[in-house]
């Protein structure tokens, strides 16, 4: 009786998520489960909904007003101070539509013309495509993996700079691996970059989503050297589930970059929307309690996922992430004949991102988004286990 009741409740929740019409839940089809796209299934913070309602009531849908962008800089700087202890000049925080646009600008206007981009892998999928769209080669540097614990290969990064690379993409907290880098790791990385006169694009969009026992330290805050060679990109988009509103921030931490940004002009960097800016301001100023509740729930979910994997897929390696709501499931111990991510998506009808899409080091694994109600997470793992076990 209890099991049947749970199934009814879970099925109702799934139908509600599908009816909402998000990309995450419509892409899998009418009977599928969404676990690929980096969206959460927890609605929106009331403070954000109130702010958007106010914007709508005012009909403020024109171009982004300078005072509103300035207010975003203040809100972002205040949040960084409270959350990370990072002192920032709000005037050096600039809006862009998303982190990927920040990366495009870092490549085209802040790295040596024509130079390859250095990318530790596995890596967020657009990092493998955007540089090529811009005519740049990519030097992939596969990370060290020790029982699911990934670290940078500093010798290989050094070699990549020697081979002509100039801009390194540093994702922290890491997508898809969930690692949060330590101060020692970032200090060592800054030393390698400085030795070669290199640059760093630091993607820190998942920074608010860090679990107890781990602390996010902004890379540019680790030393004067790091500040001098870094452009940092962040946003409220992931922690408060706002990617469709199109607003991120690029944080400049040295004078040459500030001047270069000013020289680019408005039309080169514009694109953040008024709703996105208003939502980011509300998140940074008034969304803390909502965020803390979500992080606490996700903390339980990452541990639940470990229990489920241990019970249903003991051959799969999974290390609960330090941050993000993304799980990296290594199925190489199952000796599958097909790529596990493809099996899961095609046969279990649970959309995940297949490991090879993340570059070198991704084969045999897949990324799963666990930011969903825990009963649904249980159903997802049971579906996956049924298919992978039958294929083993």
Residue pairs with C-beta under 8 A, 6 or more apart in sequence:
6 375
9 375
10 373
10 375
10 376
10 379
13 373
13 375
13 376
14 33
14 376
14 379
17 25
17 34
17 41
17 372
17 376
18 25
18 26
18 30
22 34
22 37
22 39
23 37
23 39
24 34
24 36
24 37
24 39
24 41
24 369
25 34
25 41
27 34
27 36
27 37
27 351
28 34
28 349
28 350
28 351
29 349
31 349
32 349
32 350
32 351
33 349
33 350
33 351
33 376
33 379
33 380
33 383
34 350
34 351
34 369
35 350
35 351
35 352
35 368
35 369
35 370
35 372
35 380
36 345
36 351
36 352
36 353
36 367
36 369
37 351
37 369
38 175
38 238
38 243
38 325
38 326
38 369
39 241
39 243
39 369
39 371
40 241
40 294
40 325
40 371
40 372
41 371
41 372
41 373
41 376
42 241
42 294
42 297
42 371
43 241
44 240
44 241
44 242
45 240
45 282
45 283
45 286
45 287
45 290
45 291
46 290
47 282
47 283
47 285
47 286
47 287
47 290
48 240
48 242
48 279
48 282
48 283
48 287
50 282
51 278
51 279
51 281
51 282
52 275
52 278
52 279
52 282
54 278
55 61
55 274
55 275
55 278
60 274
61 274
62 274
63 270
64 95
64 270
64 272
64 273
64 274
64 277
65 274
68 274
68 277
68 278
69 94
69 95
69 272
69 277
70 90
70 91
71 281
72 93
72 95
72 247
72 249
72 277
72 280
72 281
73 90
73 91
73 92
73 93
73 94
73 249
74 90
75 280
75 281
75 284
75 285
76 88
76 90
76 93
76 234
76 249
76 251
76 280
76 284
77 88
77 89
77 90
77 93
78 284
78 285
79 284
79 285
80 86
80 88
80 218
81 87
81 88
82 288
83 207
83 208
83 216
84 207
84 216
84 217
84 218
84 221
85 221
86 218
86 221
88 251
88 253
92 251
92 252
92 253
92 258
93 249
93 250
93 251
93 252
94 249
94 250
94 251
94 252
94 261
94 269
95 247
95 248
95 249
95 250
95 269
95 272
95 277
96 102
96 105
96 233
96 247
96 248
96 249
96 250
96 269
96 271
96 272
97 246
97 247
97 248
97 271
97 272
97 273
97 276
98 235
98 237
98 243
98 246
98 247
98 248
99 203
99 205
99 233
99 234
99 235
99 237
99 248
100 126
100 130
101 248
101 271
102 201
102 231
102 233
102 248
102 250
103 126
103 127
103 130
103 169
103 201
103 203
103 233
104 130
104 134
105 231
105 250
105 264
105 268
105 269
106 167
106 199
106 201
106 231
107 117
107 130
107 131
107 134
107 136
107 167
107 201
108 134
109 260
109 264
109 268
110 167
110 199
110 231
110 257
110 260
111 117
111 166
111 167
111 199
112 166
112 167
114 135
114 136
115 136
115 164
115 165
115 166
115 167
116 131
116 136
116 137
116 138
116 139
116 160
116 163
116 164
116 165
116 166
117 131
117 136
117 137
117 138
117 139
117 165
117 166
117 167
117 168
117 169
118 138
118 139
118 141
118 157
118 160
118 161
118 165
118 166
118 167
118 168
118 169
118 198
119 127
119 128
119 131
119 138
119 139
119 140
119 141
119 168
119 169
119 359
120 140
120 141
120 142
120 143
120 152
120 153
120 157
120 168
120 169
120 170
120 171
121 128
121 140
121 141
121 142
121 143
121 358
121 359
121 360
121 361
121 362
122 143
122 176
122 177
122 328
122 355
122 358
122 359
122 360
122 361
122 362
122 365
123 140
123 169
123 171
123 176
123 358
123 359
124 171
124 175
124 176
124 203
124 358
125 353
125 357
125 358
127 169
127 171
128 138
128 140
128 357
128 358
128 359
131 137
131 138
132 138
139 160
139 163
139 165
140 359
140 360
141 152
141 153
141 156
141 157
141 160
142 153
142 156
142 360
142 361
143 150
143 151
143 152
143 153
143 177
143 361
144 150
144 151
144 152
144 153
145 361
147 317
147 319
148 317
148 318
148 319
148 328
148 330
149 179
149 319
150 174
150 177
150 179
151 179
151 185
152 181
152 185
152 188
152 189
154 188
154 189
154 192
157 168
157 189
157 192
158 192
158 195
158 196
160 168
161 168
161 192
161 193
161 195
161 196
161 198
162 196
165 198
166 198
166 199
167 198
167 199
167 200
167 201
168 189
168 193
168 198
168 199
168 200
168 201
169 200
169 201
169 203
170 181
170 189
170 200
170 201
170 202
170 203
170 219
171 202
171 203
172 179
172 180
172 181
172 186
172 202
172 203
172 204
172 207
172 216
172 219
173 179
173 180
173 204
173 206
173 207
173 209
173 210
173 216
173 321
173 322
173 323
173 324
174 180
174 181
174 323
174 324
175 203
175 206
175 324
175 326
176 326
176 328
176 353
176 358
176 367
177 321
177 328
178 319
178 320
178 321
178 322
178 323
178 324
178 326
178 327
178 328
179 321
179 322
179 323
180 210
180 214
180 215
180 216
180 322
180 323
181 189
181 217
181 219
183 217
183 222
186 217
186 219
186 222
186 226
187 222
187 223
189 200
189 219
190 200
190 219
190 222
190 223
190 225
190 226
190 229
191 225
192 198
193 199
193 200
193 225
193 226
193 229
194 225
194 229
198 229
199 229
199 230
199 231
200 219
200 226
200 229
200 230
200 231
201 230
201 231
201 233
202 218
202 219
202 220
202 230
202 231
202 232
202 233
203 233
204 216
204 218
204 219
204 232
204 233
204 234
205 233
205 234
205 235
205 237
205 238
205 248
206 238
206 239
206 323
206 324
207 216
207 218
207 234
207 239
207 323
208 216
208 236
208 238
208 239
208 291
208 295
209 238
209 239
209 295
209 298
209 323
209 324
209 325
210 216
210 295
210 322
210 323
211 295
211 298
211 299
211 302
211 320
211 321
211 322
211 323
212 299
214 322
214 323
216 323
218 232
219 226
219 230
219 232
220 226
220 227
220 230
220 232
220 251
220 253
221 227
227 253
227 254
228 253
228 254
229 254
230 253
230 254
231 250
231 251
231 252
231 257
232 250
232 251
232 253
233 248
233 249
233 250
233 251
234 248
234 249
234 251
235 242
235 247
235 248
235 249
235 280
236 242
236 247
236 279
236 280
236 283
236 284
236 287
237 243
237 245
237 247
237 248
237 280
238 324
239 283
239 291
239 294
240 279
240 283
240 287
240 290
240 291
242 276
242 279
242 280
242 283
245 273
245 275
245 276
245 279
245 280
246 271
246 272
246 273
246 276
247 272
247 273
247 276
247 277
247 279
247 280
248 272
249 280
250 261
250 269
252 258
252 261
261 269
283 291
298 325
298 370
298 371
300 374
301 325
301 370
301 371
301 372
301 374
301 377
302 320
302 321
302 325
302 327
302 370
303 320
304 374
304 377
304 378
305 318
305 320
305 327
305 368
305 370
305 377
305 381
306 318
306 320
308 377
308 378
308 381
308 382
309 316
309 318
309 329
309 381
312 381
312 382
312 384
312 385
312 389
313 329
313 331
313 381
313 384
313 385
313 388
313 389
315 331
315 333
315 334
315 392
316 329
316 330
316 331
316 333
316 334
316 388
317 329
317 330
317 332
317 333
318 327
318 328
318 329
318 330
319 328
320 327
321 327
321 328
325 369
325 370
325 371
326 367
326 368
326 369
326 370
327 367
327 368
327 369
327 370
328 365
328 366
328 367
329 340
329 365
329 366
329 367
329 368
330 364
330 365
331 340
331 364
331 365
331 366
331 388
332 363
332 364
332 365
334 340
334 388
334 391
334 392
335 392
336 343
336 364
336 388
336 391
336 392
337 391
338 391
339 354
339 355
339 356
339 363
339 364
340 354
340 355
340 364
340 365
340 366
340 388
341 352
341 353
341 354
341 355
341 356
341 357
341 365
341 366
341 367
342 354
343 387
343 388
343 391
344 350
344 352
344 366
344 384
344 387
344 388
345 351
345 352
345 354
347 387
347 391
348 383
348 384
348 386
348 387
348 388
349 383
350 380
350 383
350 384
352 366
352 367
352 368
352 369
353 366
353 367
354 362
354 366
355 362
355 363
355 364
355 365
355 366
355 367
356 362
356 363
358 367
368 380
368 384
370 377
372 380
